[in-house]
Amino acid sequence: MSRDNDPRVYVGNLPPDIRQKELETLFEKYGKIVNINLKNGDGRGPPFAFIEYDDYRYARWIKCCLYLFIFLEDNESCMIDLMKYYFCT
């Protein structure tokens, strides 16, 4: 699978108390989610997640918005940590 066809989005620097349901609520408006793999950091850094969509085009659209900020209810922000090799073509 090429990077352009990857249906997953990496979301980093999440707040320590983030829950899977919060991620689902934030990201389901961009497309149908098939899986959320949330890693709580285990004390080695902040939590991060991979959001997987049923169609790579949803993930690609998000990746093309290089610096998308999501504001959580408690006004803490997280950034979708995107690699420089994801550009709209």
Buried (B, 14 or more C-beta within 10 A) or exposed (E): EEEBEBBBBBBBBBBEEBEEEBBEEBBEEBBEBEEBEBBBEEEEEBBBBBBBBEEBEBBBBBBEEEEBEBEBEEEBEBEBEBEEEBEEE
